[in-house]
Amino acid sequence: MARQQQPSHEIDLHGKTKDQAISETHQRLLRIRAGRKSCKVRIITGRGEHTPDGMGVLGPAVKQWLEGEGRRSVNVSDVQWARDRGSLLVQITIREESN
């Protein structure tokens, strides 16, 4: 039975605005991708427990960005909520270039 790949990188977005969170996610994933290896990244967004309405803002916004622009700009191949629902598990897939 194959073991599930554990995240090799982590991005913590606590305390960021929605725009700051998306920008930081983009920049950090670009740096991680520059390593040219496929990997899993945990992006901590929080669950929104400290917002006035108790609803998370960062998680849904970052997930939407990852599933759109993130797929194109940083090779995101999979995005899933972690069991805690306060973080996202993101797979970056680097395809080997053919010579």
C-alpha positions as semicolon CSV with decimal commas, in nm:
position;residue;x (nm);y (nm);z (nm)
1;M;0,000;0,000;0,000
2;A;0,146;0,336;-0,102
3;R;0,193;0,597;0,167
4;Q;0,031;0,933;0,101
5;Q;0,284;1,208;0,033
6;Q;0,322;1,446;0,327
7;P;0,352;1,822;0,259
8;S;0,715;1,924;0,215
9;H;0,639;2,298;0,239
10;E;0,401;2,511;0,442
11;I;0,258;2,859;0,386
12;D;0,082;3,027;0,681
13;L;-0,161;3,301;0,580
14;H;-0,300;3,390;0,924
15;G;-0,342;3,765;0,966
16;K;-0,339;3,842;0,592
17;T;-0,609;4,013;0,392
18;K;-0,758;3,822;0,099
19;D;-0,541;4,010;-0,154
20;Q;-0,227;3,967;0,057
21;A;-0,300;3,595;0,098
22;I;-0,337;3,537;-0,275
23;S;-0,025;3,741;-0,354
24;E;0,184;3,562;-0,091
25;T;0,056;3,222;-0,204
26;H;0,150;3,302;-0,564
27;Q;0,499;3,427;-0,478
28;R;0,579;3,140;-0,240
29;L;0,452;2,874;-0,483
30;L;0,664;3,025;-0,761
31;R;0,973;2,994;-0,537
32;I;0,881;2,638;-0,441
33;R;0,821;2,546;-0,806
34;A;1,164;2,690;-0,896
35;G;1,307;2,385;-0,717
36;R;1,180;2,189;-1,021
37;K;1,044;1,900;-0,815
38;S;0,685;1,791;-0,776
39;C;0,571;1,834;-0,418
40;K;0,280;1,881;-0,182
41;V;0,230;2,213;0,002
42;R;0,008;2,286;0,302
43;I;-0,146;2,633;0,289
44;I;-0,282;2,735;0,628
45;T;-0,579;2,969;0,587
46;G;-0,761;2,924;0,916
47;R;-1,127;2,832;0,953
48;G;-1,259;3,181;1,013
49;E;-1,331;3,131;1,381
50;H;-1,212;3,484;1,461
51;T;-1,423;3,660;1,198
52;P;-1,742;3,841;1,303
53;D;-1,965;3,586;1,127
54;G;-1,744;3,283;1,193
55;M;-1,703;3,219;0,820
56;G;-1,360;3,180;0,663
57;V;-1,261;3,429;0,394
58;L;-0,907;3,329;0,303
59;G;-0,963;2,958;0,239
60;P;-1,235;2,991;-0,026
61;A;-1,057;3,284;-0,197
62;V;-0,718;3,109;-0,209
63;K;-0,878;2,781;-0,323
64;Q;-1,057;2,960;-0,607
65;W;-0,730;3,128;-0,713
66;L;-0,540;2,796;-0,698
67;E;-0,801;2,619;-0,912
68;G;-0,788;2,893;-1,176
69;E;-0,477;3,106;-1,215
70;G;-0,271;2,879;-0,989
71;R;-0,315;2,583;-1,224
72;R;-0,171;2,788;-1,507
73;S;0,097;2,995;-1,337
74;V;0,247;2,753;-1,081
75;N;0,154;2,406;-1,212
76;V;-0,104;2,329;-0,941
77;S;-0,247;1,988;-1,027
78;D;-0,464;1,921;-0,722
79;V;-0,624;2,123;-0,440
80;Q;-0,805;1,966;-0,145
81;W;-0,920;2,075;0,196
82;A;-0,723;1,914;0,479
83;R;-0,926;1,728;0,741
84;D;-0,909;2,028;0,976
85;R;-1,079;2,249;0,713
86;G;-0,835;2,523;0,815
87;S;-0,577;2,444;0,551
88;L;-0,548;2,340;0,190
89;L;-0,328;2,062;0,052
90;V;-0,188;2,160;-0,285
91;Q;0,001;1,939;-0,528
92;I;0,251;2,107;-0,760
93;T;0,343;1,887;-1,053
94;I;0,656;1,957;-1,254
95;R;0,654;1,783;-1,586
96;E;0,989;1,668;-1,717
97;E;1,084;1,846;-2,038
98;S;1,155;1,625;-2,336
99;N;1,482;1,680;-2,518
